[in-house]
Amino acid sequence: MPLPNAKPDPEDSNVYKQLSSIKASDLTRSQLDVIRDPLFLNDQSEDVLRRIALIGLVTDQLSISGPIPRTAQQAISSVTYSGSSTVTQEVFKPSVGEVWQYNQASVRMQGGSSGITLLLGNDTTSSTNNVMLGQESSSGVQPFDLVGQMSPLYITSDQYLIAQHYSLATGESSEVRVSLIRVR
């Protein structure tokens, strides 16, 4: 059954013409974005926008109630030190328009004088423009505890995760693994 009063009719719809050879279970977010990106938000696009929303919901590429299924992933930042140093790295920066939710993180440090500070911000050259989420300096593998009440924590292209690794000795290493899921 077509969308009520939709124009053009489903058989003439460019959306269905472009997707006709793709199974719903095989549709990727980027394929849906190719159809969505050139649209203008006006009354002439309403029917196409409704079709894209319907396809997005059916294929788990869009969610109106929480995390988008099958989008969970890990981001990793790791450093092996050649001497006393501080290395600042982008851990995870979503594409423009995407929003990801931080779930949990763990750290692994080898050596007794290394540590990691996890930051939320947009500047890998200075920690002054970023918010400190937590800091860990114990050896071994352990959960990374956030400072304060920051749940849920959302990550965007303009406020993303940054790790500041530091060490006082050669040969030490540190790694942070972050679990995330896309919500928009």
N, C-alpha and C positions, 0 to 999 in steps of 0.2 A: 504494500500500500504506500503510495507516495505521500510526502509531506503535504498537509492540507494547503491548497491554493498555491503550491510551489510553481514557480516559473524559472527556467524552462521545465518542461516535463522531464521526468527522470531519464528517459532514453536520449534526450538531447543535452543532458547535463554534462558540462566539461569535467566536473569532478568524477563522475562515473566513467567517462571515456578514458580519463588518465589512469584510473585505478582498476579498470575492468579485468586486467590480467593478473592482478595481485590478490592472493588469498588474504582474508582478514588477519589470520594468525601470522602472516609474513610481512605485513605493512610496518615500515619503520617510521620513526618520528621525522626523519629528514625527508622521506617521501611525502608525508602529510604537509610538512613545512613548504615544500616546493609549490603545492597548490594554494596554501594559505598566504604566503608572503606577498604575492602581487595584488591581493585584494584591498579595496578601500572599504572603510567602515561607513557605508551609506545604505540607503534603502534599496538601491539596485543590487547590492551584494547580499541582502538578507537571506535569500533562499540558499545561496552557495554557502554562507556562513552556517546556516542550520545543518546543511548536509555534512560539512566538515566537522561540526560539533558532534553530530550523530556518529560519524565514522570514527572520530577520536575516542568516543566513549566505548564503542563496540570493540575497538582494537587495543584498548588499554593504553592509548597514546595521550589521553586526556583524563583528568580526574576533577570532579567537582566536589569531592568529599574528603580529600586527604592525599596521601602519597600515591604516586603513579606506579601501578604494578610493574614488576620486572625492571625497575630502574636502580635498585640498590647497587652500590659499588664501593670499592675502597680506593682511597688516595694515599700515596706513600711518599714521604720525604726522607731521604737518608744521606748521611755524610760520613766519610772516613777522613780523619784529620791527618795532615802532614806536619802539624805543629800546633802551637797555641793559636787558636783562631775562633772567629765567630762567622758563621755562614747563614745567611737569610735566604730562604727559598719559598716560592709560592707552592703551597701544598695542593690546593684545589681552587680553581676559578671557573665557575660555570660560564656557559655562553650567554650573551646578552639576551635577556628575557626569561632565562631559566631561574628557578628558585629551588634550592636543595636544602634539606634539613639534616643537621648534624645528629648522628645517633650516639656514637661512642668512639673513643680512640684508645690506642695502647702505645706504649713506648718501649724501645729496646735500646739499652746502652751498654757498651762494652768499654770497660776502663773506669777508673774511679773519679775522674775529674771532668766528665762531660755532662751536658744537660741540654734540655730542650724547653723553649718557651713557645707556646702556641698562641698566635695572635689572630684577631679578626680586623681586617682593614683593607687598605688599598695602596700601601706604600712598602715595598720591600727594601727601600734604602734607609728607612728610619723607623724606629718603633714608636716615636712620639705621635704619629698620626694613626696609630692602631690601638685596639683594645686588647689587653692581655687576658686570655681565656684561662691560662694555667701555666705552671712551670714544674718540671720534674728533673731531678738530678741523681736518682738512685740507679745503681747498676742492675742489670737483668731485664726481664720482660714484666711489665705490669700495666694495669689500666691507667689511663691518664685522667686525672680528676680536674674538672673545671672549677674555677674560682667563682663562688656566689651562685645565685639561682639564675641560670641562663637557658632554661628549657621552655619551649623549643628554641633552638638556635638556627636561624635561617642564613644561608650562604647565597650571595648573588654576585654578579659580575663586578659590582662596585664595592662590595664588602665581602671579601673572600678570605680563605684560610692561608695563613703564613706561618712557617716554622722558623724559629731562630735557634740554630744549633750552636753550641759552644763547647770548647775543650781547652784544656791547659797542656795536653800532652800529645805526642805523635803516636799514631797507630790506634787511637781510640775511635769508636764509631757510635753514631746515634741514629735512631730511626723512629719516626712516628707514623702510625697507620690510623687512618680515619675512616669510619663507616658513615656513609651518607645515603640518602634516598631523595629522589626528585619529587617535589610537591607541585611544581608548576613549570 
